[in-house]
Amino acid sequence: TEFWDKMQAEWEEMARRNWISENQEAPGQVTISTIEKGYYFHTENPFKDWPGAFEEGLKKMKEGDLPVTILYLEAAILQEPNDAEAWQFLGITQAENENEQAAIVALQR
């Protein structure tokens, strides 16, 4: 039953973040375009205009600070939406942070 309890918790988390419905935005987050549909960026990202956000994100990743790494990488992608390397590291970091749905969407991008 532990497995099913975990699956139920993840399903409820996906529903809470509106990942199940492709046409709705999650509160507190925003998509950057229809191309990135399914990945919700933090709207309260203090690093969104940070110069060198990608490099800072890599530094924080090496330090093991996953939540801050995610913010930096999201900022880098907001600045350069077609940066495949930033998407890749964002997906890896989301997976390490046990946010599988966001990891999948980022890695698919």
C-alpha positions as CSV (number, residue, x, y, z in Angstrom):
1,T,0.0,0.0,0.0
2,E,3.0,2.3,0.5
3,F,3.5,2.4,-3.3
4,W,-0.1,3.3,-4.0
5,D,-0.1,6.0,-1.3
6,K,2.9,7.6,-2.9
7,M,1.3,7.4,-6.3
8,Q,-1.9,9.0,-4.9
9,A,0.2,11.8,-3.3
10,E,2.0,12.5,-6.6
11,W,-1.3,12.5,-8.6
12,E,-2.8,15.0,-6.1
13,E,0.4,17.1,-6.5
14,M,0.0,17.1,-10.3
15,A,-3.6,18.1,-10.0
16,R,-2.7,20.9,-7.6
17,R,-0.2,22.3,-10.0
18,N,-2.6,21.8,-12.9
19,W,-0.2,19.6,-14.9
20,I,-3.0,17.3,-15.7
21,S,-4.9,20.0,-17.6
22,E,-2.9,21.5,-20.5
23,N,-5.1,24.6,-20.8
24,Q,-4.8,26.0,-17.3
25,E,-2.1,27.9,-15.6
26,A,-1.0,27.1,-12.1
27,P,-1.4,29.9,-9.6
28,G,1.9,31.6,-8.8
29,Q,3.5,30.3,-12.0
30,V,3.5,31.4,-15.7
31,T,4.4,29.7,-19.0
32,I,6.7,31.7,-21.3
33,S,5.1,30.6,-24.6
34,T,2.9,27.9,-26.1
35,I,6.0,26.0,-27.1
36,E,6.9,25.4,-23.4
37,K,3.3,24.3,-22.6
38,G,3.4,22.1,-19.6
39,Y,6.4,23.6,-17.8
40,Y,5.4,26.2,-15.2
41,F,8.0,28.8,-14.3
42,H,8.1,30.5,-10.9
43,T,6.7,34.0,-11.3
44,E,8.4,35.2,-8.1
45,N,11.9,34.4,-9.4
46,P,14.4,36.9,-7.9
47,F,17.0,35.9,-10.6
48,K,14.8,36.4,-13.7
49,D,17.0,39.3,-14.9
50,W,20.3,38.1,-13.4
51,P,23.2,38.3,-15.8
52,G,25.0,35.0,-16.0
53,A,22.0,33.1,-14.5
54,F,23.1,29.8,-16.3
55,E,26.6,29.9,-14.8
56,E,25.3,30.8,-11.4
57,G,22.8,27.9,-11.6
58,L,25.7,25.5,-12.4
59,K,27.6,26.8,-9.4
60,K,24.6,26.2,-7.1
61,M,24.1,22.8,-8.6
62,K,27.6,21.8,-7.6
63,E,26.9,23.1,-4.1
64,G,23.8,20.9,-3.9
65,D,21.3,23.8,-3.5
66,L,18.6,22.4,-5.8
67,P,15.8,24.9,-5.2
68,V,18.1,27.9,-6.0
69,T,19.6,26.0,-8.9
70,I,16.2,25.6,-10.4
71,L,15.5,29.3,-10.0
72,Y,18.7,30.3,-11.8
73,L,18.2,27.8,-14.6
74,E,14.6,29.0,-15.1
75,A,15.9,32.5,-15.2
76,A,18.5,31.5,-17.9
77,I,15.7,29.9,-19.9
78,L,13.5,32.9,-19.6
79,Q,16.4,35.0,-21.0
80,E,17.2,32.4,-23.7
81,P,14.2,30.1,-24.3
82,N,16.1,28.0,-26.9
83,D,19.1,27.1,-24.7
84,A,19.0,23.3,-24.9
85,E,21.8,22.9,-22.3
86,A,19.9,25.0,-19.8
87,W,16.7,22.9,-20.4
88,Q,18.8,19.8,-20.0
89,F,20.3,20.9,-16.6
90,L,16.9,22.1,-15.5
91,G,15.4,18.7,-16.2
92,I,18.2,16.9,-14.4
93,T,17.9,19.2,-11.4
94,Q,14.1,18.8,-11.3
95,A,14.6,15.0,-11.3
96,E,17.1,15.2,-8.5
97,N,14.7,17.5,-6.6
98,E,12.1,14.7,-7.0
99,N,9.8,16.8,-9.3
100,E,9.5,14.2,-12.0
101,Q,6.8,15.8,-14.1
102,A,8.7,19.1,-14.4
103,A,11.9,17.1,-15.2
104,I,10.1,15.2,-18.0
105,V,8.7,18.4,-19.5
106,A,12.1,20.2,-19.3
107,L,14.0,17.2,-20.8
108,Q,11.5,16.9,-23.6
109,R,12.1,20.5,-24.4
